[in-house]
């Protein structure tokens, strides 16, 4: 069984990462194991060319894992399974909850971070899976729950209630 996944969307610079950073300790204080998935629009080097795990991937391994004394890095093909729900099912079974950032076009429950100083229009609609707003703009989707930008506790209460915890 895969953990519940919540996708945090919003315009660049609106505070998505800062919000997720605030939610993680609040969730862990409540005893949950949190996993995150970040969508990057730019090229990121996940493995160092020439190193062993990179060489294994180049040789045709479907997945390559690098394990140190206190960390683990997995490099795997994600061509056909790139959506947050698919990634959580495939790799994050030990997590109690997954917070994904970006993925505005993916299916799933979305929470939009929208600040008046960053943008006037939300990125997503209710039809896109939008379930709540973290905003200083009460007029945007008033039918959805609204949370202040610093209300980590209230947002976590909402996430847990929404996921049936």
Rosetta blueprint (number, residue, H / E / L):
1 X L
2 X L
3 X L
4 X E
5 X E
6 X E
7 X E
8 X E
9 X E
10 X L
11 X L
12 X L
13 X L
14 X L
15 X L
16 X H
17 X H
18 X H
19 X H
20 X H
21 X H
22 X H
23 X H
24 X H
25 X H
26 X H
27 X H
28 X H
29 X H
30 X L
31 X L
32 X L
33 X L
34 X E
35 X E
36 X E
37 X E
38 X E
39 X L
40 X L
41 X L
42 X L
43 X L
44 X L
45 X L
46 X L
47 X L
48 X L
49 X L
50 X L
51 X L
52 X H
53 X H
54 X H
55 X H
56 X H
57 X H
58 X H
59 X L
60 X L
61 X L
62 X L
63 X E
64 X E
65 X E
66 X E
67 X E
68 X L
69 X L
70 X L
71 X L
72 X E
73 X E
74 X E
75 X E
76 X E
77 X L
78 X L
79 X L
80 X L
81 X L
82 X L
83 X L
84 X H
85 X H
86 X H
87 X H
88 X H
89 X H
90 X H
91 X H
92 X L
93 X L
94 X L
95 X L
96 X L
97 X E
98 X E
99 X E
100 X E
101 X E
102 X L
103 X L
104 X L
105 X L
106 X L
107 X L
108 X L
109 X E
110 X E
111 X E
112 X E
113 X E
114 X E
115 X L
116 X L
117 X L
118 X L
119 X L
120 X L
121 X L
122 X L
123 X L
124 X L
125 X L
126 X H
127 X H
128 X H
129 X L
130 X E
131 X E
132 X E
133 X E
134 X E
135 X E
136 X L
137 X L
138 X L
139 X L
140 X L
141 X L
142 X L
143 X L
144 X L
145 X E
146 X E
147 X E
148 X L
149 X L
150 X L
151 X L
152 X H
153 X H
154 X H
155 X H
156 X H
157 X H
158 X H
159 X H
160 X H
161 X H
162 X H
163 X L
164 X L
165 X L
